[in-house]
Amino acid sequence: MPGVGGGGALKSLKPKIQSVDIQAAAGWGIAAAAGAIWVVQPFDWIKKTFIDKPAAEEN
């Protein structure tokens, strides 16, 4: 009897990684990294502008 044991069913369930999937994952990774840098970047400027006291100017 062909198909007894389910050997063929396991082969059909195994995911196949394709180059399109790798390209999509890389694209989303780059987008996430760029978004994280964009979000974190202004904190140094905010700290210097609003939090730190300006240095006293000496004449």
N, C-alpha and C positions, 0 to 999 in steps of 0.2 A: 504494500500500500504506500503510494507516494505521499509525502507530507506528514507522515506519522512521526512524532517527536518534536515537531516545531522548529527544526533547524533553519528552514527557509524564512520563517517569520522573524527570527532574531536578526538575520542579515538585513531584512527590509527595514527594521526599526533603527538600525545603527545610523546616526547622522553622518552625512558626508559634508566635510568642510570644503567650501568652494572659494576661489579667489575673490569672488564678489563679496562674500561674507567677510573676508579678511580686510578688504578695502573699506567696507562699510564700518567695521569695528575701528579701523585706524582713523577714518574720518570723524567718527563720533568721539574718539579719544582726543584728537586734535581740537575739536570744537569744545570739549569739556575743559581741556587744559587752557585754551585761550579765554574761555569764560571765567575760569578760576583766577587767572592772572589779571583779567580786567576788573574783577570784583575786588581783589586784594590790593591792587596797585595804588589807589588813591589814599590809603590809610596813612602813609608816611606824610603826604601833603596835608591831610587833615590834622595830623598831630602837630606838624610844624606851624600851621596857620592858626589853629584855634586853641590848642592845649598848652603848648610850650610858651612860656613867657618870653617876650622879646628881650634880647640882650641890651643892657643899659649902655647907651652911647656916651663915651667920654670925650669931652672937648679939650 
